[in-house]
Amino acid sequence: MNDESKFLYYAKGSAGELVTQLYIGIEIKFIDKQVGLQLISEAKEVAAMIAALIKLRKGCVKESAIEYHFEEPRT
């Protein structure tokens, strides 16, 4: 596993930890419930983006090939 892969896995784990801390903050009334739920939603979205990037980097997701069509220049 290269350094970039490790970083992505750490980042995804950190996003998961953030979600846990936000739930705790809401439970102890340190964070407003609506604000906390919005932040949780955003943190989960970021985690999903990181997971997709991990899959892309591992080669599990193949992007469709782009075909380029060039016309000969007019002379």
C-alpha positions as CSV (number, residue, x, y, z in Angstrom):
1,M,0.0,0.0,0.0
2,N,1.5,3.4,-1.0
3,D,1.4,6.5,1.1
4,E,-1.5,8.0,-0.8
5,S,-3.7,4.9,-0.2
6,K,-2.8,5.1,3.5
7,F,-3.7,8.7,3.7
8,L,-7.1,8.1,2.1
9,Y,-7.9,5.2,4.5
10,Y,-6.9,7.5,7.4
11,A,-9.0,10.3,6.1
12,K,-12.0,8.0,5.7
13,G,-11.5,6.7,9.3
14,S,-11.3,10.3,10.6
15,A,-14.6,11.1,8.9
16,G,-16.1,8.2,10.7
17,E,-14.7,9.3,14.0
18,L,-16.1,12.8,13.4
19,V,-19.6,11.3,12.9
20,T,-19.3,9.5,16.3
21,Q,-18.1,12.7,18.0
22,L,-21.0,14.7,16.5
23,Y,-23.5,12.2,17.7
24,I,-22.0,12.5,21.2
25,G,-22.1,16.3,21.0
26,I,-25.8,16.2,20.1
27,E,-26.5,13.7,22.9
28,I,-24.9,15.8,25.6
29,K,-26.5,18.9,24.1
30,F,-23.2,20.6,23.2
31,I,-24.2,20.8,19.6
32,D,-27.7,21.9,18.4
33,K,-29.5,18.8,17.0
34,Q,-30.3,20.3,13.6
35,V,-26.8,21.6,13.1
36,G,-25.3,18.4,14.3
37,L,-27.4,16.3,11.9
38,Q,-26.5,18.5,9.0
39,L,-22.8,18.1,9.9
40,I,-23.2,14.3,10.2
41,S,-24.8,14.2,6.8
42,E,-21.9,16.2,5.3
43,A,-19.3,14.1,7.0
44,K,-20.9,10.9,5.7
45,E,-21.0,12.4,2.2
46,V,-17.3,13.2,2.4
47,A,-16.6,9.7,3.7
48,A,-18.5,8.3,0.7
49,M,-16.4,10.5,-1.7
50,I,-13.2,9.3,-0.1
51,A,-14.4,5.7,-0.4
52,A,-15.1,6.2,-4.1
53,L,-11.6,7.7,-4.5
54,I,-10.1,4.7,-2.8
55,K,-11.9,2.4,-5.2
56,L,-10.8,4.5,-8.2
57,R,-7.2,4.5,-7.0
58,K,-7.2,0.7,-6.4
59,G,-8.5,0.2,-9.9
60,C,-11.8,-1.2,-8.9
61,V,-13.6,1.5,-10.7
62,K,-12.8,2.0,-14.4
63,E,-13.7,5.2,-16.0
64,S,-15.1,5.0,-19.4
65,A,-12.6,5.7,-22.1
66,I,-13.0,9.0,-23.8
67,E,-12.8,9.0,-27.5
68,Y,-11.4,12.0,-29.3
69,H,-12.3,12.8,-32.9
70,F,-10.0,15.1,-34.6
71,E,-10.7,16.7,-38.0
72,E,-7.9,17.4,-40.3
73,P,-7.1,21.1,-40.4
74,R,-8.5,22.9,-43.5
75,T,-5.8,24.3,-45.7
